[in-house]
Amino acid sequence: MRTIASLFGKSPFVPLQSHMRKVSECIDGVGELFQVFINQDHDSIGEIARRISKTEHEADLVKNDIRNHMTRGLFLPVDRGKLLEILSTQDEIADTAENVGVLCGLKKLPVPDTLKDLFLDFCSKTTECFQLSRRVIEELDELLESGFGGVEAEKVRELVHAVAVKEHEVDLCQRELLRVVFDSEDKLSYTEFHLWLRILSEIATISDLSENLADKVRTTLEIK
């Protein structure tokens, strides 16, 4: 694909940013999904889940084009393996977003009132964590221009730290949600109880991967 090849000529990070925009569309879809899931709008849940899956497939096509054009003969100012690690982590985020959509649409899952506010807070913190990691990726061009040092490098380090802080907030929120789910165990069927656990785990994985992504950029920065 000529477009991807030409992007590498500008910066090794521009193709990653192009892929990240598709990943971000998946997360935007998940944000919409959370709202209709809480309202138990099951028709909308299915529609949004299908849209997330379509966007994840589009992200896969971009990912494959990048891998096909990131040949060993291509001169890159950053280690090729590091770029591929970053790309793979972004891909895992999109995959996880699709998983969340699939799980939320598997069954008309009851949402106990005791869960609603805490669940929305958990989801909000998760998407905030991702958006911070996206900002790290968006800063990569400026980081390259600065020679991976100076004010721009410090800005990226601060963003990476902010991702870690937000991921910890997600962890704390998840623990509280798990307590509520276990307290509601007698009001849920066996299937509903375990589906709730799976959904919470997959949502938390988005923030885990976001922190992992930011940390890979920090590692690249320290190597430079």
Secondary structure, DSSP 8 states (H G I E B T S, - for coil): -HHHHHHHHH-TTHHHHHHHHHHHHHHHHHHHHHHHHHTT-HHHHHHHHHHHHHHHHHHHHHHHHHHHH--TTS--SS-HHHHHHHHHHHHHHHHHHHHHHHHHTSS-----HHHHHHHHHHHHHHHHHHHHHHHHHHTHHHHHHTTS-HHHHHHHHHHHHHHHHHHHHHHHHHHHHHHHHHHTGGGS-HHHHHHHHHHHHHHHHHHHHHHHHHHHHHHHHHH-
